Amino acid sequence: MVLTLSALYEWMIEQLLISTSGLSGKQLSSSDPKTNWTIDDKIQHAQKIAQLTKEIQTLQHKIYKEKQFNKQVKMNLVLQKLRQALDNLTRTL
């Protein structure tokens, strides 16, 4: 139950972030004292995740279109680093 206007606003933002970023509500919850994130922090974090996801999709498409194997290998190394960065971001929540 929402008791204040700021709590209502934060709840609405969390619901939007959950629906647009694919994160779970548990990941964005600020009830854990270790992860006392502000709304701005949550938004910035969701934007970073969205940006990395877009970069990964773009790179996957480039790898698919690339004819030369050695270039595919180099791009796959970069792709692995991006995926690991995305995994680290989703774990920090």
Residue pairs with C-beta under 8 A, 6 or more apart in sequence:
2 8
2 11
9 39
10 30
10 39
13 39
13 42
13 43
14 25
14 28
14 29
14 42
17 23
17 28
17 42
17 43
17 46
18 24
18 25
18 28
20 46
20 50
21 46
21 49
21 50
23 46
23 49
23 90
23 93
27 90
27 93
28 37
28 42
28 93
29 35
30 36
30 37
30 42
35 93
37 45
45 89
45 92
45 93
48 89
49 86
49 89
49 90
52 82
52 85
52 86
52 89
53 86
55 82
56 79
56 82
56 83
56 86
59 75
59 78
59 79
59 82
60 79
62 75
63 72
63 75
63 76
63 79
66 72
66 75
